[in-house]
C-alpha cells in the first residue's frame, strides 16, 4: 500500500494473463483497508490517513479480455477506484519498478 497527497493506493502486481478473479481479490483488499484504516493510524502508519480516498491499481502483463466489462459492473456498485495497467515494452506506464 502506498499513499500520495489525495489517495491511499493499493497495488496488486500479477504475472502473465490475469483471470477475472483479480477483481474480487482487489475488492477484498479495498474492503479490508476501509475496515481497518483506524488500526493503521494506531500502528503509526501515519501516511495512510483515514480521510483519504482509496484507489486500486492492478499491474499485469496481459489482462483478461472481459476484465474491463467486469470492472464496469463493479463500478455500478460504487467500486470505481480501480485502474488496470498492462505492461508495455518500456515497462508499466507511470511506474518505475526495480
Steps between C-alpha positions, in 0.01 A plus 500: 500500500621846409369849558515832322346835598144394410485120499594184678600270215481121496719347230465138389770364268412193292717293268373376164137505392283596795169328565178678586545405865749786533202737531366319806850478650559874473147563632591292808810717557287813455241385755774392745662842473170679562421283802844533657617848403479618862731214601756620246516837672529338844796295371677824396434455130420868491545523124177298471248754622140398559356798316670426165333330208612144422609422145596159363748427223562162336829463313502207258667369190169426327145540624203272445292623202186533717667683792394848387136389480520342846649818646218705345255275684690551827485876432120488509528403865742782585830317460636719224842596636683226310745525215663220301840573347643256249872462450648651184844456349620787723345354816191622687403851389531738794698257720866438564547140613839363601 
